[in-house]
Amino acid sequence: MTVGTSPATVEPSAAALSSLPREVLKWLQSLDLSYSVRNVKRDFANGFLIAEIFSRYHMQDISMHTFDNGLKSTTKNDNWEQLFRFFRKHHYPISRVDFEPVMESQNGAAIALLIRIYTLLTNRTVPIFLVEDLPEEGSGMSKKGAETLLDAASPPEVIEERDDHHGRQDAYQIFQAARQHKLAERSVPKAVAQRGEAVPLEIPEVSARSLNRNVAQMRVQQAQQVQALQKSRNTTSTSQRKSTGQVDAGQTSPGGIGFVGGKPVVDVMRPIVSGVLQENDQVMKSLDPRKDVVVSFMELCRTHVPQPTCVRVFQAITAQAHLLIDGVMKSPAEFWRVWKLLCPALVEFSERNPVFESIVSFFKTLGQLMSKEDAPLTQQLLIDGMLPSLAPLLVECPGKREPLCEVVYAYTQPQVLSRLNVLRALKESMSQMPAYVSCLSYFLPMEIQVGLQDEHLLRHYQYYALVALQSPQPSVRVAGLAMLTEVSKEFGNFAHNVLHETDTFCNLVADDWWEVQGQLMLLTGCLLEHAASVQAEGTSADKDLEAIRKTAEQRLLSVAEELMSLKGRSKVVIQIGLCSLAKVLRPYPQLLPGYVAALVQQPAQFRHRILEHQGSIRKRYSIGTSSRVYEECCLLDYWPGVDIARTMAEVAAAQNLPHLETEHFEVLTCCLPESSVDLDDTWLMVFEKMKNYIFVAFLDPVLHDLAVEVVRRYWLCRPQAAAQRALDASKKTLLQILRLHYSDAATGEAKIKETALVDFLREMKEAGGAVASMLQSVVDQFREVHNVEFQRSTLAKLFG
């Protein structure tokens, strides 16, 4: 006999468990197992679902094709033997004693094992409340105790005289003894007095009455009664609302039996649609007068109604969507009417058509308003009616997946279990797993946006992302990498998990599909940023984990260097890499040479977009229907400018370049800090290494303006000591440049006009101070050493 419950402080026995704890059930639902759990004792007996649970955490070690979901004893033995070897290999404390009762379908054995597995895999404990039973009669008592109990029993006459208080006292003693795990004597049962004879019940005979009216008359009378009843209900409801002050002036409810409250949606939409269509007489003439204006418009909007008019109609309906809420919430049939009326337009118009965008906006707005009114009902309408219609469209039209996924989540409750239920329903409605994985990659950013950071939900996405990487379809691999990037970017603990899976995705560096390479570049940059932050914080004390992190770090660096190596890489992949790696150049300077080489070789239009201060921009590099949107950032906000300039100087010297090109000066100019920022020794070292290239460009008509900007920045820099060092380093080179410019020797290269040179020297001389003194000294030396060339110049007018 059950007498009470108590929370378990140790691992419970299998026989004491009767149902799965809520936390474990929620965890199982998040794993998205291939079979729904209906009977725990039966469903887990063959070990197939146990293997699938561990495969979510050890994808490389468990291959589900080696397990069979059968009921034969040989199948059970084979499945559990494989699992037992896996348990021993990974040191899981699960022995035969734990799973053999599960094979035999003993009561509570599967529940106890699932609780243990949940604790092992999630490092969480679940409080279990055990049901405690009294010992069987005679099982916990000695023979002597039983005899004592019988001897102490009172005769029936005495028991009948006991009051109710004494009976309650006996029950209380038994209850307390059971809670304290003590044996207690049972109270003696009361004798039941014999009842008197029952009074006989007289049942009168049923008398039949003749039918004097025909069926038609009875139907008329029944209809009158129904109308009278409906009128009475409306009057009573109105009087009640008036008494509470809830009736608005002019508010009416439509007639008709079966429609409860609200106004039919077509009646609400009709004046809105007509108001827009009346602006175009040609459209009004093309409408079918035998049909409702809304229905006729939807039939003709694809062929006879101009696109701007269609957009205005749907925008007007969206603006008045709140008027539809009362009808669609009180009568689901009205919602189906709206959905069936407008849904075909989602199929007929392409994803780039403004009409499609306006329809999507309407359904999103309607879903948000409905969710505010009744979120559970809204989600149920989505699952029952919308998903079966949207699923084929999501499979067949990759370009429409992202906006349609936004529509789906507009009708979904922002709770973890609700999201999982919608995802499960969508998966069951869609016939192709690749399309479902692609949809997941669009759902994940929405989860992050609303702040759903549940571990079970994120593991659901992470599992399908890892599965997608093995797909033969490039678009599915792209979706998997995109999901791993989103999870790693937002959640540090999941980024750490993804670091352990580098062997799974690093081999995609040899993938031929450009977008796979681009997404791999994004994931690599994100994980390197996470690894650098972990290294800077020094939070990892486990030597094994630190070794795994360093190994993964080296793999990622190799991937980044190979993707930026320009060996047949798409300029789009390089552009993605330049943006994603800009943040990790400081902690990983070994990436700098390849990064600078890729930057200067990038086409000018691509390079200018990421070097200009215009904020982040989102671009779709391919016109394809399934191409992703990528974010281009301004590199100046993230990169180490001085390290970029120093690396460029070292590469130019190592390669012995004859001169610099325009792209080199564009990068160098962007690297230089603002004039209000002091230049340190590192910047002066860069000038020392690049001054020859800078002054040679000084005479090039194409590079002159860029070179002048660099020279001006150094000669007029702060502090004064740094400017003086730059001036001293420029004297010898400036003298050679003057001699070369005024020499009559034919060099075969175009030179700037003398006016451009003299204008710059005049500007610097007027700046005064050390600059003017240095220029005067160089010109005087030029007059003495190269007098012939000096006589060809007009410098005497400027410097005397």
C-alpha positions, 0 to 999 in steps of 0.5 A, spaced: 500 500 500 502 506 497 503 511 503 508 517 501 514 519 497 521 522 499 526 525 495 532 520 493 539 522 496 542 516 493 541 512 486 534 509 486 533 502 485 530 500 478 523 497 481 522 504 485 521 508 479 515 509 475 516 514 470 521 519 467 523 525 470 521 531 466 528 534 465 530 527 462 524 527 458 525 534 455 533 532 454 530 526 450 526 530 446 531 535 444 536 529 441 530 528 436 531 521 436 529 517 430 523 514 434 518 517 439 519 514 446 512 511 448 513 505 452 520 506 456 520 499 458 519 496 451 522 502 447 529 501 450 530 494 451 534 492 444 539 498 446 538 501 439 535 508 442 541 508 447 546 507 442 542 513 438 543 517 444 550 516 445 551 517 437 549 525 439 555 525 443 560 521 440 559 521 433 565 518 430 565 512 435 558 510 434 555 508 427 548 507 427 548 502 421 551 497 425 545 497 430 538 494 429 532 496 431 529 489 432 525 485 437 529 478 437 534 476 443 540 476 438 538 483 436 538 485 443 544 481 445 548 484 439 546 491 440 548 491 447 555 487 446 557 493 442 554 498 447 558 495 452 565 495 448 563 502 447 562 503 455 569 500 457 573 504 451 570 511 454 570 509 461 563 510 462 561 506 469 555 502 466 556 494 467 552 488 465 548 489 471 545 495 469 543 494 462 541 486 463 535 488 467 533 493 461 534 487 456 529 483 460 524 489 460 524 489 468 520 495 471 523 501 472 530 498 469 530 503 463 528 509 467 534 508 472 539 507 466 536 513 462 537 517 469 544 515 469 546 516 462 543 523 463 547 524 469 554 522 465 553 526 459 550 532 461 553 532 468 547 534 471 543 531 477 535 530 477 532 529 484 528 523 484 522 522 488 521 515 490 514 511 492 515 507 498 510 502 500 508 498 506 511 491 507 507 486 505 502 483 511 507 478 515 513 480 511 516 485 516 514 482 522 516 476 526 511 470 528 511 473 535 509 480 533 503 477 529 501 473 535 501 479 539 497 483 534 492 478 534 491 478 541 491 485 542 485 485 537 478 488 540 472 484 539 467 487 534 463 490 539 468 494 542 471 496 535 464 499 533 464 503 539 470 506 537 470 513 535 472 516 529 478 520 532 481 513 534 481 511 527 484 517 524 489 516 530 491 509 527 492 511 520 496 517 522 501 512 526 501 507 520 503 513 515 508 516 520 511 509 521 512 508 513 515 515 512 520 513 518 522 506 515 519 503 521 514 497 522 508 499 525 502 495 527 496 495 523 489 497 526 484 492 527 479 493 521 472 495 523 466 490 523 461 493 518 454 492 521 449 489 516 444 493 512 437 493 512 432 490 507 432 495 501 426 499 499 423 497 492 424 502 487 417 503 483 419 504 475 412 507 472 411 504 465 413 508 459 407 511 455 407 512 447 404 519 444 402 519 437 405 523 432 400 528 430 405 533 426 409 531 420 417 532 419 417 539 416 413 542 421 417 539 426 424 542 423 420 549 422 419 549 430 426 546 431 429 552 427 425 557 431 427 554 438 434 555 435 434 562 433 430 564 440 436 560 444 441 564 440 438 571 441 437 569 448 444 568 449 446 574 445 442 578 449 444 575 456 452 576 454 451 583 452 447 585 458 453 582 462 458 586 458 454 592 459 454 591 467 462 590 467 463 596 462 466 591 456 461 593 450 464 598 445 459 603 442 457 600 435 460 593 436 456 588 433 457 581 432 455 577 425 449 572 425 449 565 423 450 559 427 457 556 428 461 563 428 462 565 435 464 573 435 468 577 431 467 579 423 469 575 417 476 576 415 473 577 408 468 582 410 474 586 413 479 585 407 474 587 402 474 595 403 481 595 404 482 591 397 477 595 394 480 602 396 487 600 393 484 597 387 479 603 385 485 607 383 486 603 377 480 603 373 483 597 368 484 593 374 477 594 376 474 592 370 478 585 369 475 583 376 470 578 376 463 581 378 460 574 380 466 573 385 468 577 392 473 582 390 478 579 395 477 572 391 477 575 384 483 580 386 487 573 388 486 570 382 488 575 377 494 578 381 499 574 378 497 576 371 492 582 370 494 586 376 500 591 376 506 589 381 506 596 384 498 595 385 499 588 388 504 591 393 500 596 395 494 592 397 498 587 401 501 593 405 494 596 406 492 589 409 498 588 413 497 595 416 490 593 418 492 586 420 490 587 427 482 588 425 483 580 423 485 578 429 478 578 433 475 573 427 481 568 426 482 567 433 475 566 435 474 562 429 480 557 426 476 556 420 477 564 418 484 563 419 484 557 414 480 562 409 485 567 410 491 562 409 488 558 403 486 565 400 493 568 400 498 562 400 498 560 393 501 567 392 507 565 396 508 559 390 506 563 384 511 569 385 519 569 386 523 570 392 525 576 389 519 579 387 516 585 391 509 582 391 512 576 395 516 580 400 509 584 401 506 577 402 511 574 407 511 581 411 503 580 412 503 573 414 509 575 419 505 581 422 499 576 423 503 571 426 506 576 431 499 579 433 496 572 434 501 570 438 500 576 443 493 574 443 493 566 444 500 563 443 498 556 444 493 556 439 497 560 434 502 555 434 497 549 433 494 553 427 501 553 424 502 545 426 496 543 423 495 547 417 501 551 415 506 547 415 503 541 411 502 547 405 509 550 407 513 544 407 513 542 399 515 549 398 521 549 403 523 543 399 522 545 392 524 553 393 531 554 396 531 561 395 524 562 399 527 558 405 529 564 409 523 568 409 518 562 410 522 560 416 521 567 419 514 566 417 514 559 421 517 562 427 512 568 427 507 563 429 511 559 434 512 560 442 519 563 444 520 557 449 524 551 448 519 545 448 515 549 443 521 550 438 523 543 438 515 541 437 515 545 431 522 543 428 519 536 429 513 537 426 517 541 420 521 535 419 516 530 419 512 534 414 518 535 409 520 529 405 528 531 404 533 531 410 537 536 406 532 541 406 530 541 413 538 542 415 538 548 410 532 550 414 535 549 421 541 554 419 536 559 418 532 558 424 538 558 428 540 566 428 532 567 430 533 562 436 539 567 438 536 573 437 530 572 442 535 569 447 534 562 447 540 559 450 538 552 452 543 547 452 538 541 449 536 546 443 543 548 441 545 541 441 540 539 437 542 544 432 550 542 433 548 535 431 545 536 425 550 541 423 555 535 424 551 531 420 550 536 414 558 536 413 558 529 411 552 530 405 554 530 398 550 536 397 555 542 397 549 547 399 547 542 405 555 542 407 554 550 407 548 550 412 552 545 417 558 550 417 554 556 417 550 553 424 557 551 427 559 558 426 553 561 429 553 557 435 561 558 436 560 565 435 555 566 441 556 561 446 563 560 448 562 553 451 559 550 444 565 553 441 570 549 445 566 543 443 566 545 436 574 545 437 574 538 438 571 536 432 576 540 427 578 533 424 570 533 422 571 539 418 578 541 416 578 536 411 573 541 407 579 545 405 580 541 399 572 542 397 571 545 390 565 549 392 567 556 393 561 557 398 564 551 402 570 554 402 567 561 404 563 558 410 569 554 412 573 561 413 568 564 417 568 558 422 576 558 422 576 565 424 571 564 429 574 559 432 581 562 432 578 568 436 575 563 441 582 560 442 585 566 443 581 569 448 581 562 452 589 563 451 589 570 454 584 568 460 588 562 462 582 559 464 584 552 462 587 548 467 587 541 464 593 539 461 589 534 456 584 539 454 590 544 453 593 539 449 587 538 445 586 546 444 593 547 441 592 541 436 586 544 434 589 551 433 594 549 429 589 545 424 585 551 424 592 556 422 593 551 417 586 551 414 587 559 414 593 559 411 591 554 405 585 558 404 589 565 403 594 562 399 591 564 392 592 558 389 586 558 385 582 561 390 576 565 388 576 572 390 570 572 394 573 566 398 579 571 399 574 577 401 571 573 406 577 571 409 580 578 409 574 580 414 574 574 418 581 573 420 582 581 421 581 580 428 586 574 430 592 577 426 595 580 433 594 573 437 597 569 430 602 574 427 604 568 423 598 569 418 600 576 416 605 575 410 599 571 407 594 576 409 598 582 406 599 578 400 592 577 399 590 584 401 594 587 395 592 582 390 585 583 391 581 587 386 580 594 387 573 594 388 573 589 393 579 592 397 576 599 397 569 596 400 573 593 406 578 599 407 573 605 407 569 607 413 562 605 411 560 600 417 559 593 416 555 591 409 551 585 408 552 582 401 550 576 397 556 574 392 552 570 388 545 570 384 544 563 386 537 561 389 541 558 395 547 563 396 548 566 403 549 573 405 555 575 408 558 581 412 563 585 410 567 589 415 571 595 415 578 592 416 581 599 420 576 597 426 580 590 427 586 589 424 593 591 427 595 597 422 603 597 424 604 590 424 600 590 417 605 596 414 611 592 417 609 586 414 608 589 407 615 593 408 619 586 410 615 582 404 617 588 399 625 588 401 625 580 401 622 580 394 626 585 392 621 589 389 623 595 384 617 599 386 611 599 390 604 599 386 598 603 387 595 598 392 601 598 396 600 605 398 592 604 399 594 599 404 600 603 407 595 610 407 590 606 411 595 603 416 597 610 418 594 612 424 590 619 425 595 625 425 593 626 432 596 620 434 603 619 436 608 615 432 612 610 436 619 607 434 615 601 430 612 606 425 619 609 424 622 603 423 617 602 417 619 608 414 626 607 414 625 600 410 620 603 405 623 610 404 626 609 398 620 606 395 616 612 397 621 617 394 621 613 388 613 613 387 614 621 389 616 622 382 611 617 379 605 621 376 600 615 378 603 614 385 605 622 386 599 624 391 599 617 395 607 618 396 606 625 398 600 623 403 605 618 406 611 623 406 607 629 409 604 624 415 611 622 417 615 629 416 609 633 420 608 627 425 608 627 433 612 627 437 617 632 435 623 627 436 619 622 431 619 627 426 626 629 427 628 622 426 624 622 419 627 628 417 634 626 418 632 619 415 630 623 408 635 627 407 640 623 403 634 620 399 631 626 397 637 629 395 638 623 390 630 624 388 632 631 386 638 629 382 634 624 378 628 629 377 632 634 374 637 629 370 637 630 362 638 622 362 633 618 359 630 613 364 624 611 359 619 613 365 614 618 366 616 624 371 611 629 374 611 636 372 616 640 376 610 644 378 607 639 382 614 638 386 615 645 387 608 646 390 610 640 395 616 643 397 613 650 398 608 647 402 613 644 407 617 650 407 611 654 409 610 649 415 617 652 418 621 649 424 625 643 423 622 641 416 624 648 413 631 647 415 632 640 413 629 642 406 634 648 406 640 644 407 638 639 402 637 644 397 643 648 398 647 641 398 644 640 391 646 646 389 653 645 391 654 637 389 649 637 383 650 644 380 648 642 373 642 639 375 640 645 380 641 650 374 635 646 370 630 647 376 627 653 379 628 651 386 633 658 386 626 662 386 624 658 392 630 657 396 634 663 394 
